[in-house]
Amino acid sequence: QVQLAESGGGLVQAGGSLTLACAASGSIFGRNAMGWYRQAPGKERDMVAVFTSGGPVNYVDSVKGRFTCSRDNAKNVVYLQMNTLKSEDTAVYYCNLLDYNTGRRYWGQGTQVTVSS
């Protein structure tokens, strides 16, 4: 089992910044992908940024140039630095880990990000 614990959400004005963090613990072995998804009210959960194992970070087009996803492999922590936030970034942000060996996908509990205009 893998547990994901997110932190760093909150309320921010448009144009501001927030940093989210996700710490993974438990049975983490081998190659995996960690990253962030978000779900706005009434919408589906969509990928924001995913740090692939040994590969580049994949970003959704709407956050390119504004968000930066980074990973501390030694600590199993993934970060999402969000700059120049817009009202359309308002959503619940979920941390995700995909275990390539088992094919299992794990989710954090979610953290609310609200951007006021």
Beta strands, then each sheet from edge to edge (+ up, - down):
strand 1: 2-7
strand 2: 10-13
strand 3: 18-26
strand 4: 32-39
strand 5: 45-51
strand 6: 57-59
strand 7: 67-72
strand 8: 77-82
strand 9: 91-99
strand 10: 105-107
strand 11: 111-116
sheet 1: 1+ 3- 8+ 7-
sheet 2: 2+ 11+ 9- 4+ 5- 6+
sheet 3: 2+ 11+ 9- 10+
end
